[in-house]
Amino acid sequence: MLEYLKKSCENLSRSQNFKVWQDGYHVEEVFSNKWIKEKINYVHQNPVKQKIVAKPEHYYFSSVRNYAE
């Protein structure tokens, strides 16, 4: 995992050992509970889409276990 995060820094102009977050950001207004659930699901599914883990609950740093029944 550390090698993956370290490799993300190879092309950065500033000196950095590890990179977890993508560059850039944009503000979005929270306007419904459905919208919030979509964003939470998106965050939980990212490690699966990136093939870091097979299931969201296997990702050590995920909060997905807090939402499980």
SVG drawing of the C-alpha trace seen along z (x, -y; Angstrom):
<svg xmlns="http://www.w3.org/2000/svg" viewBox="-33 -25 44 34">
<polyline fill="none" stroke="black" stroke-width="0.4" points="0.0,0.0 2.8,-2.4 4.4,-1.8 1.2,-2.6 0.9,-5.9 4.6,-6.7 4.3,-6.1 1.6,-8.8 4.2,-11.4 6.6,-10.7 5.5,-13.6 4.7,-16.2 6.5,-19.5 6.7,-19.8 8.6,-17.3 6.2,-14.8 6.7,-11.2 3.1,-9.9 -0.1,-11.1 -3.5,-9.9 -5.9,-12.5 -6.3,-13.7 -5.3,-17.2 -8.0,-19.8 -11.4,-20.1 -14.7,-21.6 -17.6,-22.6 -20.9,-20.9 -24.0,-21.9 -25.6,-19.2 -29.3,-19.3 -30.7,-15.9 -30.1,-12.7 -30.1,-10.8 -27.2,-12.9 -25.3,-12.3 -25.8,-8.5 -24.6,-8.6 -21.4,-10.4 -20.8,-8.0 -21.3,-5.0 -18.9,-6.6 -16.2,-7.0 -16.7,-3.4 -16.5,-1.9 -13.3,-3.7 -10.9,-1.1 -12.8,1.6 -12.8,-0.2 -9.0,-0.8 -8.6,3.0 -7.0,2.3 -9.6,4.7 -12.3,7.0 -15.0,5.6 -15.3,2.1 -15.3,3.5 -11.8,5.0 -10.3,1.6 -8.7,0.8 -9.2,-3.0 -12.9,-2.8 -15.8,-3.9 -18.1,-1.4 -18.2,0.9 -19.9,-2.0 -22.8,-1.8 -23.2,2.0 -26.2,3.5"/>
</svg>
